[in-house]
Each structure stands twice: as structure tokens, then as C-alpha cells.
């Protein structure tokens, strides 16, 4: 899910989420630092990315399980999205 769109019309950053204990998807931050070729593909083929698990690096994970200043590091193809749970 795009947060920003750049001058080329490509996704600039994306919203990320995790599942709570009732399997509701909860927003936990947004991610920047996506390489141009990946941003272009995400823009042109969003269905290939929605629901996929990604690797990120963040400055901080807050007490309410939100990520601050998160950067995209790639897809995490060996994980199922439902494995990404909010930890309270």
C-alpha cells in the first residue's frame, strides 16, 4: 500500500503491518529506501507485493510495536504473512 508517490508516479514509501491475536492487520509503520527498479515494479505490479513479507531495518521498535525510520531491505520469501504478529 503506497504512502507516497514520486515525480515519476512510482511508489516512494509503503505502509507495513502485522497481525494481532485476532488476525486483524494492524499498521506498524512505513518503509522507505526502496531501490528504483523495485519501486517501479511495485507500482506496475502491486498484486505481486501486497501480502508479502519484507525485510526491514529500523532505527527503533516502540513499546506499541511500531517501527520508526524503517528501511526496505528486500522480500522475505520464506515467511508467511501470518507469522508476522504484534507482540505486546
C-alpha positions in Angstrom: 0.0 0.0 0.0 1.7 3.2 -1.1 2.2 6.1 1.2 3.9 8.5 -1.2 4.2 8.7 -4.9 7.3 10.4 -6.6 7.5 12.6 -9.6 7.7 9.5 -11.9 4.4 8.3 -10.4 6.2 5.4 -8.6 5.7 4.4 -5.1 8.0 6.3 -2.8 7.3 4.5 0.5 4.9 1.8 1.7 2.8 1.1 4.8 3.7 -2.1 6.6 1.6 -4.1 9.1 1.5 -7.1 11.4 -1.4 -9.3 12.6 -2.8 -9.0 16.1 -4.1 -12.1 18.1 -7.4 -12.0 16.2 -5.6 -11.9 12.8 -6.6 -8.3 12.1 -3.9 -6.5 10.1 -2.6 -3.5 12.1 -0.4 -0.7 10.6 3.0 -0.7 12.3 4.8 2.0 10.2 6.0 2.9 6.8 9.1 1.9 4.9 11.4 4.0 2.6 14.7 3.2 1.0 13.3 1.1 -1.8 15.5 0.9 -4.9 14.2 2.4 -8.1 13.8 -0.8 -10.0 11.8 -2.3 -7.1 9.7 0.9 -6.7 8.9 0.8 -10.4 7.9 -2.9 -10.2 5.8 -2.3 -7.1 4.0 0.5 -8.8 3.3 -1.5 -12.0 2.6 -4.9 -10.3 1.2 -4.1 -6.8 -0.5 -7.5 -6.5 2.9 -9.2 -6.5 3.8 -7.4 -3.3 0.6 -6.9 -1.3 0.6 -9.5 1.5 4.3 -10.3 1.0 6.7 -10.3 4.0 9.6 -7.9 3.7 12.9 -7.5 5.5 13.4 -4.1 7.1 15.9 -2.3 9.2 14.5 0.3 11.6 16.0 2.8 14.0 13.6 1.8 16.7 10.7 -0.5 17.6 8.4 1.3 20.0 6.7 -0.3 23.0 3.4 -0.4 21.0 5.2 -2.4 18.2 5.6 0.4 15.7 8.8 0.9 13.7 10.5 4.3 13.4 12.6 5.2 10.3 12.3 1.8 8.7 14.2 1.0 5.5 13.3 -1.7 3.0 15.9 -4.5 2.7 14.1 -6.9 0.4 11.4 -9.6 0.3 11.4 -12.3 2.9 10.1 -15.1 0.7 10.5 -17.9 3.2 7.9 -16.4 5.7 4.2 -16.4 5.6 2.5 -13.1 6.4 0.5 -14.6 9.3 3.8 -15.3 11.0 4.2 -11.6 11.5 2.4 -11.0 14.8 2.2 -8.0 17.1 4.0 -8.7 20.3 2.6 -7.0 23.4 
